[in-house]
């Protein structure tokens, strides 16, 4: 297997490349349009076919041309909704996950709304790529979650109930680590650890409103959060 991480210092955005070198297939998690030339070079270096483009969430309304740039990679984009092939289950119930394959590997696609309404997370082996799910106030494009109630449910009733050793890979790493684990976040996350649902929701209400497309553009990204609670957590607990 081949695993690479790309980190943009200015925005804190983190992208991931997963590949089955033997089968010659790969997926990208949360790639940035600005990185397309680099990503194409990485794929070409190992003669990899890009099978899926996996987005945990997007802020395309604030990033003009982002979706078009990513489409140049030539792979199906998975975002907002589960892919068409669903697991077997109660036909009357809305599915919570689906599966995608690349080479001899598979990725589980999990519905985790909250940061944005259509957030998805991607489980590969012991690694959950969860985008901005844990970055309650640390996303440079969105200073507060779109659906706080749904975010609480996604984190506390899904992510935190996974095995303690599950690795959590974030989509935002501004002055913080890109990876932690369920045990660490369950115990020490500054928004969820030790808080009740009501306490969490009351605290979210104190955050500033989200930016709009007219106030934030791709050429001028919002200022980085220099010292959010999430940043302090990920720097100090190992």
N, C-alpha and C positions, 0 to 999 in steps of 0.2 A: 504494500500500500504506500501511497504518497500523500503527504499532508503538508500544506503550506498556509501561512498566515500573512496577510497584507494589512498594514496599519497606516492610516493617513494621520500624520501628526497634527495638521491644522484643524480637522474636524473631530478626530478621535474615532472615526469609522474603521471597523475591522471587517475584512473579508476573508473567506476561507476557500481553499481548493482541496478537494478530496479526489483521489484517483485510484483506480485499479490498474496498475502498470501492466500486469499480465494480459488483461483484457483490452487495454488501450482505451478505457472510458473514464470520464471524470464528471464531477458536478462542481458548481460554484455556489457558495452561500453568501448572499448579500454583496455581490460585486458592485463596484462603482463604475459609472460610465467613463470617468476620467482615467481609469486603470485598464481600459479595454486593450490598448496596444501591449501593455505589459502582460496581461492575461493571455492574449493570443500568443505571445512569445513563449510563455511558460507551457502552454498546451502544445505548441509546435516542437519545443525542445524534447518532449517526451512522447511525441507522436500520439497525442491524446485526442479523442473525439469527445466534445462537450455534449453530454447526454441531457443534462437538466440545468437550468438556472433557477436557483432556489432563493426566494426573497422572504425574509421573516416579516418585513414590513417595508413601506416606502413613503417617501416624502416628495413625490414627483411634482406635486403642485408648487413646491418651492424650488425645484431643481429642473429648470426648463431643459428639455432635450435628453433627460436621463434615460427614460424608457427607450427612446429611439437608439441611443448609443449602445445600450445593452442588447437590443435586438440584433445589432451588427455581429454579435457573437454567434448567432445562428442556432440557438438552442431554445426549446420551449421554456417560457417563463412560468414558474409556479408562484402565485401570490394571491392573497386575499381569500381564496377558496381552496378546499381540498381538490386534488386531481380527480379525474372522472372515475377511475377504478377504486371502488370502495370495498372495505372488508365486509365479510358476511356478518349479518346480525339482524336485529329487529328492523324490518323494512319500514316501520312507522317512526323510527327514532332517527334524529339527525346524527350522522356519524361523527365521531370525535377525532378520527385519524384515518390515514390511508398509507399506502406503501409505494415507493418508487425504486427501481433497480438501476444500477450502473455496473457493468461488468458482472462480477460474482458477488457484489455487495448490494445491500438494500438500505434505504433511508425511510424511516417512519415520519410521516407528515402529521403534525399534531395541531389542532386548533387551540390557540392560546390568545384570545382577544384581550384587549386592555390598553396596551400602549397605543395601538390604533385599533379600530374596529375589526379589521381583518387580519390581525397578527397570526402568523404561523410559527411553529418551532419545528426543528428537524433533528430527530434522534438517529445517530449513526454509532453503532456499537455502544460504547459507554459514554458517549459525548452528546450533549443536547445543545444545539445551536439555537439560542433563544432571543437573539436580536436585542431590542430595547426593553425587554420584559422586566428586567431588574433595574433598569436605569430610570427610576421614577422621576427624578428631577435633573438627570444628567444628559439628556438628549439635546444636542445643539440646535435641532430644528423644532423641537416640541418640548417646552418646559414643564408640561403636565400631561398625565395620561388622558387619552380620549375617553376611555370608559373605566373609571376607577373601580367600580363594583366588579366588573368583569376581570380587571387586572388582579384584584384580590383573589378571586376564585381561581384564575389561571395559575397564580404563583402558589398559593397556600394549598389548594385542593388538587393540584396536578404536579407542578414542579417539585414542591417540597415533600410530596409523598413518594417520590421516586427513591431508589436506593441511595443511601448517604454518599456513596463513592462516585455517583454519577457526576461527570465533569460538565460544567456549565460554561459555554463559550458565548461571550457577549458580542453585540454588534456595535457597542460604544465603549471605548477605553480611553477617556480623557483623564490623564494623570491617575490611572488605575491599572490593575491587572486585567488582561483579556480573559483569563480563565480562573474559575474557582470550582467549588463542588457543592453539592446539595447540603451536606452537613454544615459547612461553613456558613452558607447563606441562611439556612434555617435557624441557626443559632444567633448570628450577628448582623444580619442585614438591618440597616438603620431604619428602614421603613416597615419591614414585615416581622423581623425577629422580636418576639416578646410583645407585639402589639395586638390589640383586638381589631376586628373589622371596623368598628365604629371609630376607634382612635385613628386608624389609617385614613379613613374617608374624611374625617375632620381635618387632618393635617394636609391632605391633598387640596382641600378647598382654600388653603392659604397660599397656594402656588400661583404665580402669574398666569394670565391667559396665554393660550397658544399663539404662535406667530401666524401671520397670514401671508399668502403669496405676494401681496403688494408690499409687505414690509421686509420680506426676506427673499433673496435671489440666490441662484447658484453661484454667481460671480462674487457675491459678498455673503459668505456664510455667517450665521449668528455667532456672537462671541462664545468662546468656550467657557464652561463652568469651571472656575479655577479651583474651588474647594467644596464640592458637594458632599453630602453625607455618604453617598455611594462611593465617591472617590476615596474618602478616608477609610472606609471599611476595607476596600480592596487593597489599599496600600499597607494596612497595619496588621491584618490577620492572615496568617500563613498556615 
